[in-house]
Amino acid sequence: MTRLSVEMLAADTAEPITSAGHVQLGIAVLAGIAVIVLLITRFKLHAFLALTIGSLALGAFAGAPPDKVITSFTTGLGATVASVGVLIALGAILGRMLADSGGADQIVDTILARTGGRSMPWAMVLIASVIGLPLFFEVGVVLLIPVVLMVAKRGNYSLMRIGIPALAGLSVMHGLVPPHPGPLVAIDAVGADLGVTLALGVLVAVPTVVIAGPVFSRFAARWVDVPAPDRMIPQRPSQELENRPGFGATLATILLPVALMLSKALVDIVVDDPAHTVQRVFDVVGSPLIALLAAVLVGIFTLGRPAGFSKERISGLVEKGLAPIAGILLIVGAGGGFKQTLIDCGVGQMVLDISEDWSVPALLLAWLIAVAIRLATGSATVATVSAAGLVAPLAADMSTTHAALLVLAIGAGSLFFSHVNDAGFWLVKEYFGLSVGQNLKTWSVMETLISVVAGGLVLLLSLIL
């Protein structure tokens, strides 16, 4: 196996892996993932360091030369950051601008002013889904939970009836819809088309968020009936502002990158001629980089200026938006390094061989792998980037549509059953003032429901498309 690992890391052999090689490589993968899990859960090591050490451990257990393993890891890290790093940064800037300018509050207040009674859970899921498009999950929680608590308190609603739909909207966007980091990394690893993935992601997201949000919240409210904790209702940022951006301008800014990327996908289907001027134009303006950059630049005028922000304050917003994502960028990058180490050790070929022997559908296999890593590490992002690296070779012979569905299967699996090793679990527990048991019966069940429903819809679409 040592000779084989060397050759695979040097990428100069096509020799098939033997059964004995499968066993050793399989043990190496399990050992590498076990190291990552142990470091994150037992020793509370940062996921970036855990993924780095886990990649080195994987190579060592596979019998590969250390210098080749280091090269694989750094190559994968660099390629991943190069492909999605700027997109994550632009999304973070847009999210910060949206929050600090009062644009997010304007959307929330406008929708809530026109909603009441039984339609309130549907309003909350709509708000969370729209605002969740450009925001990281944790940022969305911090931004929306105060609103959820205020609505529940002032309207005398059950906290779970209002809170679960909001959390479902944020979580579904986070796991299934680019430009979130997880889906972007999976798209890059699998080689899927972003526009098609975005379109299918929205198609899967809508029924998923309805079932896991407003529908499930009816049961969650019966299982856990708690009041909104007063101590967790802080002042909202826009209360300090004299002016806020308009509802229409804010909504248009948020949806601009989505519209541009979907337009590119539509033109690619309708025109279907790479040399055509129209398609070439949309290939540029609909690329994720240009789409998000356009939204940020437009946001300066539609969000920053109406709020009365000076040029200096807008520059400060950009800096504030970039600061919190350093850890996310490193985790995503290290996940890409782990993925490349897996590929260069020959794990991709092993997964191909096993999937043929077991006759397991590729989409189901991707979902199951993501579920296993999610349960072990507690991180949806780690689960997504690791699973994408493992199943990427399966996409080689897939159509554009099925490659996109493979990404969505991974994203769906990465959301399965959030529990005590997930930072999001504790974030929700503390904000809502729940016990561990109450959080398991509401938040954890909701996450599992999202994963199962989305995974089922992906498999169903694979039979239709």
BELSULGI-V821459 format. One record per pair of residues at least 24 apart in sequence whose C-alpha atoms are under 10 Angstrom apart, sorted by the first residue. I is the first residue (numbers start at 0). GAP is how many residues later the second one is. Records with the same first field share a line. If there is no record, write none. Layout:
I=GAP ; GAP
//
This chain:
0=24 ; 61 ; 62 ; 63
1=58 ; 59 ; 60 ; 61 ; 62 ; 63
2=60 ; 61 ; 62
3=58 ; 59 ; 60 ; 341 ; 342
4=54 ; 57 ; 58 ; 59 ; 60 ; 63 ; 64 ; 339 ; 340 ; 341
5=56 ; 57 ; 58 ; 59 ; 60 ; 62 ; 63 ; 338 ; 339
6=57 ; 337 ; 338 ; 339
7=56 ; 60 ; 335 ; 336 ; 337 ; 338 ; 339
8=50 ; 55 ; 56 ; 58 ; 59 ; 60 ; 62 ; 63 ; 331 ; 332 ; 333 ; 334 ; 335 ; 336 ; 337
9=58 ; 62 ; 334 ; 335
10=333 ; 334 ; 335
13=335
15=330 ; 333 ; 334 ; 337
16=329 ; 330 ; 332 ; 333 ; 336
17=332
18=331 ; 334
20=41 ; 325 ; 329
21=324 ; 325 ; 327 ; 328 ; 329 ; 331 ; 332
22=327
23=37 ; 38 ; 39
24=33 ; 34 ; 36 ; 37 ; 38 ; 317 ; 320 ; 321 ; 322 ; 325
25=35 ; 36 ; 321 ; 324 ; 325
26=31 ; 34 ; 35
27=29 ; 30 ; 31 ; 32 ; 33 ; 34 ; 35 ; 314 ; 317 ; 319
28=25 ; 26 ; 28 ; 29 ; 30 ; 32 ; 33 ; 313 ; 316 ; 318 ; 361
29=28 ; 31
30=26 ; 27 ; 29 ; 30 ; 31
31=24 ; 25 ; 26 ; 27 ; 28 ; 29 ; 30 ; 306 ; 310
32=24 ; 25 ; 305 ; 340 ; 343 ; 344 ; 353
33=24 ; 339 ; 342 ; 343
35=337 ; 340 ; 341 ; 346
36=336 ; 337 ; 338 ; 339 ; 340 ; 341 ; 384
37=338 ; 339
38=338
39=336 ; 337 ; 338 ; 339 ; 381
40=335 ; 336 ; 337 ; 379 ; 380 ; 381
41=379
43=377
45=281 ; 285
46=280 ; 281 ; 283 ; 284 ; 285 ; 287 ; 288 ; 330 ; 332 ; 335
47=279 ; 280 ; 281 ; 282 ; 283 ; 284 ; 285 ; 286 ; 287 ; 334
48=281 ; 282 ; 285
49=281 ; 284 ; 285
50=279 ; 280 ; 281 ; 282 ; 283 ; 284 ; 285 ; 286 ; 287 ; 288 ; 331 ; 335
51=25 ; 279 ; 281 ; 282 ; 283 ; 285 ; 286
52=281 ; 285
53=280 ; 284 ; 287
54=279 ; 280 ; 282 ; 283 ; 284 ; 285 ; 286 ; 287
55=282 ; 285
57=280 ; 283 ; 284 ; 287
58=279 ; 282 ; 283 ; 285 ; 286
61=280 ; 283 ; 284 ; 285
62=282
63=280 ; 281
67=273 ; 276 ; 277
68=268 ; 269 ; 271 ; 272 ; 273 ; 275 ; 276
69=267 ; 271
70=266 ; 269 ; 270
71=264 ; 265 ; 266 ; 267 ; 268 ; 269 ; 270 ; 271 ; 272 ; 273
72=260 ; 261 ; 262 ; 263 ; 264 ; 265 ; 266 ; 267 ; 268 ; 269 ; 271
73=259 ; 260 ; 262 ; 263 ; 264 ; 266 ; 267
74=258 ; 261 ; 262 ; 265 ; 266
75=113 ; 257 ; 258 ; 259 ; 260 ; 261 ; 262 ; 263 ; 264 ; 265 ; 267
76=252 ; 253 ; 254 ; 255 ; 256 ; 257 ; 258 ; 259 ; 260 ; 261 ; 262 ; 263 ; 264
77=255 ; 256 ; 258 ; 259
78=109 ; 110 ; 254 ; 257 ; 258 ; 261
79=104 ; 105 ; 108 ; 109 ; 249 ; 250 ; 252 ; 253 ; 254 ; 255 ; 256 ; 257 ; 259 ; 260 ; 305
80=104 ; 248 ; 249 ; 250 ; 251 ; 252 ; 253 ; 255 ; 256
81=251
82=101 ; 102 ; 105 ; 206 ; 250
83=95 ; 96 ; 97 ; 98 ; 100 ; 101 ; 103 ; 104 ; 204 ; 205 ; 245 ; 248 ; 249
84=96 ; 99 ; 100 ; 240 ; 241 ; 243 ; 244 ; 245 ; 247 ; 248
85=202 ; 203 ; 206 ; 207 ; 243
86=91 ; 92 ; 93 ; 94 ; 97 ; 201 ; 202 ; 203 ; 204 ; 205 ; 206
87=46 ; 47 ; 48 ; 91 ; 92 ; 93 ; 96 ; 201 ; 204 ; 234 ; 237 ; 238 ; 240 ; 241 ; 244
88=203 ; 204 ; 229 ; 232 ; 233 ; 234 ; 235 ; 236 ; 237 ; 239 ; 240
89=44 ; 89 ; 198 ; 199 ; 201 ; 202 ; 203 ; 204 ; 205 ; 206 ; 228 ; 231 ; 232
90=42 ; 43 ; 44 ; 45 ; 88 ; 89 ; 90 ; 166 ; 198 ; 201 ; 202 ; 204 ; 205 ; 230 ; 231 ; 234
91=42 ; 43 ; 44 ; 47 ; 88 ; 204 ; 226 ; 227 ; 228 ; 229 ; 230 ; 231 ; 232 ; 233
92=41 ; 42 ; 199 ; 200 ; 202 ; 203 ; 206 ; 224 ; 225 ; 226 ; 227 ; 228 ; 229 ; 230 ; 232
93=40 ; 41 ; 159 ; 160 ; 198 ; 199 ; 201 ; 202 ; 203 ; 204 ; 205 ; 206 ; 209 ; 223 ; 224 ; 227
94=36 ; 37 ; 38 ; 39 ; 40 ; 41 ; 44 ; 45 ; 159 ; 201 ; 222 ; 223 ; 226
95=38 ; 39 ; 43 ; 221 ; 222 ; 223 ; 224 ; 225 ; 226
96=199 ; 202 ; 203 ; 206 ; 207 ; 217 ; 220 ; 221 ; 223 ; 224
97=33 ; 36 ; 37 ; 147 ; 152 ; 155 ; 156 ; 198 ; 201 ; 202 ; 204 ; 205 ; 206
98=32 ; 36 ; 40 ; 41 ; 44 ; 137 ; 138 ; 139 ; 204
99=136 ; 137 ; 138 ; 140 ; 141 ; 144 ; 203 ; 204 ; 207 ; 209 ; 214 ; 217
100=136 ; 137 ; 140 ; 142 ; 143 ; 144 ; 149 ; 198 ; 199 ; 201 ; 202 ; 203 ; 204 ; 205 ; 206 ; 207 ; 208 ; 213 ; 216
101=134 ; 135 ; 136 ; 137 ; 138 ; 139 ; 141 ; 142 ; 143 ; 144 ; 148 ; 201 ; 202 ; 204 ; 205
102=28 ; 135 ; 141 ; 142 ; 143 ; 144 ; 145 ; 146 ; 147 ; 148 ; 150 ; 151 ; 196 ; 199 ; 200 ; 201 ; 203 ; 204
103=24 ; 26 ; 27 ; 36 ; 39 ; 40 ; 134 ; 140 ; 141 ; 143 ; 146 ; 147 ; 150 ; 199
104=26 ; 38 ; 39 ; 42 ; 131 ; 132 ; 133 ; 134 ; 139 ; 140 ; 142
105=132 ; 138 ; 139 ; 140 ; 141 ; 142 ; 144 ; 145
106=24 ; 138 ; 139 ; 140 ; 141 ; 143 ; 144
107=36 ; 39 ; 40 ; 139
108=38 ; 138
109=136 ; 137
110=136
111=35 ; 39
115=39
116=38 ; 40
117=39 ; 43 ; 96
118=95
119=31 ; 32 ; 35 ; 37 ; 41 ; 42 ; 45 ; 94
120=36 ; 39 ; 40 ; 41 ; 42 ; 43 ; 44 ; 45 ; 89 ; 92 ; 93 ; 94 ; 96 ; 97
121=39 ; 40 ; 43 ; 44 ; 88 ; 91 ; 92 ; 93
122=39 ; 42 ; 43 ; 91
123=24 ; 27 ; 37 ; 38 ; 39 ; 40 ; 41 ; 42 ; 43 ; 44 ; 45 ; 89 ; 90
124=37 ; 38 ; 39 ; 40 ; 41 ; 42 ; 43 ; 44 ; 45 ; 84 ; 85 ; 87 ; 88 ; 89
125=39 ; 40 ; 43 ; 44 ; 83 ; 84
126=38 ; 39 ; 42 ; 43
127=37 ; 38 ; 39 ; 40 ; 41 ; 42 ; 43 ; 44 ; 45
128=36 ; 37 ; 38 ; 39 ; 40 ; 41 ; 42 ; 43 ; 44 ; 45 ; 76 ; 77 ; 80
129=39 ; 40 ; 43 ; 121 ; 124 ; 125
130=38 ; 39 ; 42 ; 120 ; 123 ; 124
131=34 ; 35 ; 37 ; 38 ; 39 ; 40 ; 41 ; 42 ; 45 ; 48 ; 122
132=36 ; 37 ; 39 ; 40 ; 41 ; 44 ; 45 ; 46 ; 47 ; 121 ; 122 ; 124 ; 125
133=39 ; 40 ; 43 ; 44 ; 45 ; 46 ; 120 ; 121 ; 123 ; 124 ; 158
134=35 ; 38 ; 39 ; 44 ; 45 ; 119
135=34 ; 35 ; 37 ; 38 ; 43 ; 44 ; 45 ; 189 ; 192
136=30 ; 32 ; 33 ; 34 ; 35 ; 36 ; 37 ; 38 ; 43 ; 287
137=32 ; 33 ; 36 ; 285 ; 286 ; 289 ; 290
138=31 ; 185
139=26 ; 27 ; 29 ; 30 ; 31 ; 34
140=25 ; 26 ; 29 ; 30 ; 283 ; 286 ; 287 ; 290
141=285 ; 286 ; 289
142=93 ; 94
143=26 ; 92
144=87 ; 88 ; 89 ; 283 ; 286 ; 287
145=82 ; 84 ; 86 ; 87 ; 88 ; 89 ; 90 ; 285 ; 286
146=86 ; 87 ; 89
147=80 ; 85 ; 284
148=78 ; 79 ; 80 ; 81 ; 83 ; 84 ; 85 ; 282 ; 283
149=78 ; 79 ; 80 ; 82 ; 83 ; 84
150=77
151=75 ; 76 ; 77
152=74 ; 75 ; 76 ; 77 ; 80
153=74
155=71 ; 72
156=64 ; 70 ; 71
157=59 ; 60 ; 62 ; 63 ; 64 ; 66 ; 67 ; 68 ; 69 ; 70
158=58 ; 61 ; 62 ; 65 ; 66 ; 67 ; 68 ; 69 ; 70 ; 273
159=53 ; 54 ; 56 ; 57 ; 58 ; 59 ; 60 ; 61 ; 62 ; 63 ; 64 ; 65 ; 66 ; 67 ; 68 ; 272 ; 282 ; 283
160=52 ; 53 ; 54 ; 55 ; 56 ; 57 ; 58 ; 59 ; 60 ; 61 ; 63 ; 64
161=51 ; 52 ; 55 ; 56 ; 59
162=50 ; 51 ; 54 ; 57 ; 58 ; 65 ; 265 ; 269 ; 279 ; 280
163=48 ; 49 ; 50 ; 51 ; 52 ; 53 ; 54 ; 56 ; 57 ; 278 ; 279 ; 282
164=44 ; 45 ; 46 ; 47 ; 48 ; 49 ; 50 ; 51 ; 52 ; 281
165=43 ; 47 ; 48
166=42 ; 45 ; 46 ; 261 ; 276 ; 279 ; 280
167=37 ; 40 ; 41 ; 42 ; 43 ; 44 ; 45 ; 46 ; 48 ; 49 ; 275 ; 278 ; 279 ; 281 ; 282
168=36 ; 37 ; 39 ; 40 ; 41 ; 43 ; 44 ; 45
169=39
170=34 ; 38 ; 244 ; 253 ; 275 ; 276 ; 279
171=29 ; 30 ; 32 ; 33 ; 34 ; 36 ; 37 ; 40 ; 41 ; 239 ; 240 ; 243 ; 275 ; 278 ; 279 ; 282
172=28 ; 29 ; 32 ; 33 ; 36
173=206 ; 207 ; 237 ; 241
174=26 ; 30 ; 205 ; 206 ; 209 ; 232 ; 233 ; 234 ; 235 ; 236 ; 237 ; 238 ; 239 ; 240 ; 275 ; 276 ; 279
175=24 ; 25 ; 26 ; 28 ; 29 ; 231 ; 232 ; 233 ; 234 ; 235 ; 236 ; 238 ; 239 ; 275 ; 278
176=24 ; 25 ; 26 ; 27 ; 28 ; 81 ; 231 ; 234
177=24 ; 80 ; 83 ; 110
178=78 ; 79 ; 109 ; 110 ; 113
179=201
180=147 ; 148 ; 151 ; 200 ; 203 ; 204
181=150 ; 198 ; 199 ; 200 ; 201 ; 202 ; 203 ; 206 ; 225 ; 228 ; 229 ; 232
182=198 ; 201 ; 202 ; 205 ; 221 ; 224 ; 225 ; 227 ; 228
183=104 ; 148 ; 200 ; 201 ; 223
184=147 ; 148 ; 150 ; 151 ; 196 ; 199 ; 200 ; 201 ; 203 ; 204 ; 222
185=150 ; 195 ; 198 ; 199 ; 200 ; 201 ; 202 ; 203 ; 205 ; 206 ; 218 ; 220 ; 221 ; 222 ; 224 ; 225
186=198 ; 201 ; 205 ; 216 ; 217 ; 219 ; 220 ; 221
187=148 ; 197 ; 200 ; 201 ; 204 ; 219
188=147 ; 150 ; 151 ; 196 ; 197 ; 198 ; 199 ; 200 ; 201 ; 202 ; 203 ; 204 ; 206 ; 218
189=198 ; 199 ; 200 ; 201 ; 202 ; 203 ; 204 ; 205 ; 206 ; 213 ; 214 ; 216 ; 217
190=201 ; 202 ; 204 ; 205 ; 209 ; 212 ; 213 ; 216
191=200 ; 203 ; 206 ; 207 ; 208 ; 209 ; 210 ; 211 ; 212 ; 213 ; 214 ; 215
192=72 ; 207 ; 208 ; 210 ; 211 ; 214
193=67 ; 68 ; 70 ; 71 ; 92 ; 93 ; 94 ; 206 ; 210 ; 213
194=63 ; 64 ; 65 ; 66 ; 67 ; 68 ; 69 ; 70 ; 71 ; 73 ; 91 ; 92 ; 93 ; 209
195=65 ; 66 ; 68 ; 69 ; 70 ; 72 ; 73 ; 204 ; 205 ; 206 ; 207 ; 208 ; 209
196=65 ; 68 ; 203 ; 204 ; 205 ; 206 ; 207 ; 208 ; 209 ; 210 ; 211
197=60 ; 63 ; 64 ; 67 ; 206 ; 210
198=59 ; 62 ; 63 ; 66 ; 67 ; 205
199=201 ; 204 ; 205 ; 208 ; 258 ; 261
200=203 ; 204 ; 206 ; 207 ; 210 ; 253 ; 257
202=251 ; 254 ; 255 ; 258
203=201 ; 204 ; 208 ; 249 ; 250 ; 251 ; 252 ; 253 ; 254 ; 257
204=203 ; 207 ; 245 ; 248 ; 249 ; 252
205=248
206=243 ; 246 ; 247 ; 250
207=241 ; 242 ; 243 ; 244 ; 245 ; 246 ; 247 ; 248 ; 249
208=237 ; 240 ; 241 ; 244 ; 245
209=240
210=235 ; 238 ; 239 ; 242
211=233 ; 234 ; 235 ; 236 ; 237 ; 238 ; 239 ; 241 ; 242
212=233 ; 236 ; 237
215=226 ; 229 ; 230 ; 233
216=225 ; 229
218=222 ; 223
219=218 ; 221 ; 222 ; 223 ; 225 ; 226
220=221
222=215 ; 218 ; 219
223=210 ; 213 ; 214 ; 215 ; 217 ; 218
224=213
225=206 ; 207 ; 208 ; 212
226=205 ; 206 ; 207
227=203 ; 204 ; 205
228=201 ; 202 ; 203 ; 204 ; 205
229=202 ; 203
230=200 ; 202
231=198 ; 199 ; 200 ; 201
232=198
237=69
240=66 ; 67 ; 68
241=64 ; 65 ; 66
242=62 ; 63 ; 64 ; 65
243=58 ; 59 ; 60 ; 61 ; 62 ; 63 ; 64
244=54 ; 56 ; 57 ; 58 ; 59 ; 60 ; 61 ; 62 ; 63
245=56 ; 57 ; 60 ; 61
247=54
248=49 ; 50 ; 52 ; 53 ; 54 ; 57
249=49 ; 52 ; 53
250=51
251=43 ; 46 ; 47 ; 50
252=39 ; 41 ; 42 ; 43 ; 44 ; 45 ; 46 ; 47 ; 48 ; 49 ; 50
253=38 ; 41 ; 42 ; 44 ; 45
254=40
255=35 ; 36 ; 38 ; 39 ; 40 ; 42 ; 43
256=28 ; 29 ; 30 ; 31 ; 32 ; 33 ; 34 ; 35 ; 36 ; 37 ; 38 ; 39
257=28 ; 30 ; 33 ; 34 ; 37
258=27 ; 32
259=24 ; 25 ; 26 ; 27 ; 28 ; 30 ; 31 ; 32 ; 34 ; 35
260=24 ; 25 ; 26 ; 27 ; 28 ; 29 ; 30 ; 31
261=24 ; 25
327=53
330=50 ; 51 ; 54
331=49 ; 50 ; 52 ; 53 ; 54
332=52
333=48 ; 51 ; 52
334=46 ; 47 ; 48 ; 49 ; 50 ; 51 ; 52 ; 53 ; 54
335=46 ; 49 ; 50 ; 52 ; 53
336=48 ; 49 ; 52
337=44 ; 47 ; 48 ; 51 ; 52
338=46 ; 47 ; 48 ; 49 ; 50 ; 51 ; 52 ; 53
339=46 ; 49 ; 50
340=48
341=44 ; 47 ; 48
342=46 ; 47 ; 48 ; 49 ; 50
345=44
346=42 ; 43 ; 44 ; 46
347=41 ; 42 ; 43 ; 44 ; 45 ; 46
348=41 ; 42 ; 43 ; 44 ; 45
349=40 ; 41 ; 43
350=39 ; 40 ; 41 ; 42 ; 43
351=38 ; 39 ; 40 ; 41 ; 42
354=36 ; 39
360=98
361=29 ; 32 ; 33 ; 36 ; 40 ; 44 ; 47 ; 97
362=28 ; 31 ; 32 ; 39 ; 40 ; 42 ; 43 ; 44 ; 45 ; 46 ; 47 ; 92 ; 95 ; 96 ; 99
363=42 ; 45 ; 46 ; 49 ; 91 ; 92 ; 94 ; 95
364=26 ; 29 ; 41 ; 44 ; 45 ; 48
365=24 ; 25 ; 26 ; 28 ; 40 ; 41 ; 42 ; 43 ; 44 ; 45 ; 46 ; 47 ; 48 ; 89
366=24 ; 39 ; 40 ; 41 ; 42 ; 43 ; 44 ; 45 ; 46 ; 47 ; 49 ; 84 ; 85 ; 88 ; 89 ; 91
367=41 ; 42 ; 44 ; 45 ; 46 ; 48 ; 87
368=40 ; 41 ; 44 ; 45
369=39 ; 40 ; 41 ; 42 ; 43 ; 44 ; 45 ; 46
370=39 ; 40 ; 41 ; 42 ; 43 ; 44 ; 45 ; 46 ; 77 ; 80
371=41 ; 42 ; 44
372=40 ; 41 ; 43
373=39 ; 40 ; 41 ; 42 ; 43 ; 44 ; 45 ; 47 ; 48
374=38 ; 39 ; 40 ; 41 ; 42 ; 43 ; 44 ; 45 ; 46 ; 47
375=43 ; 45 ; 46
376=41 ; 44 ; 45
377=36 ; 37 ; 38 ; 39 ; 40 ; 41 ; 42 ; 43 ; 44 ; 45 ; 46 ; 47
378=35 ; 36 ; 39 ; 42 ; 43 ; 44 ; 45
379=30 ; 31 ; 32 ; 33 ; 34 ; 35 ; 36 ; 38 ; 42 ; 44
380=30 ; 33 ; 34
381=32
382=27 ; 28 ; 30 ; 31 ; 32
383=24 ; 25 ; 26 ; 27 ; 28 ; 29 ; 30 ; 31
384=25 ; 26 ; 29
385=24
386=24 ; 26 ; 27
400=60 ; 61 ; 64
401=56 ; 57 ; 59 ; 60 ; 61 ; 63
403=54
404=50 ; 52 ; 53 ; 54 ; 56 ; 57 ; 60
405=52 ; 53 ; 56
406=51
407=46 ; 47 ; 49 ; 50 ; 51
408=42 ; 43 ; 45 ; 46 ; 47 ; 48 ; 49 ; 50
409=41 ; 45
410=40 ; 43 ; 44
411=35 ; 36 ; 37 ; 38 ; 39 ; 40 ; 41 ; 42 ; 43 ; 44 ; 45 ; 46
412=35 ; 37 ; 38 ; 39 ; 41 ; 42
413=33 ; 34 ; 37
414=29 ; 31 ; 32 ; 33 ; 34 ; 35 ; 36 ; 37 ; 39
415=28 ; 29 ; 30 ; 31 ; 32 ; 33 ; 34 ; 35 ; 36
416=26 ; 27 ; 28 ; 29 ; 30 ; 31 ; 32 ; 33 ; 34 ; 35
417=25 ; 26 ; 27 ; 28 ; 29 ; 30
418=24 ; 25 ; 26 ; 28
419=24
//
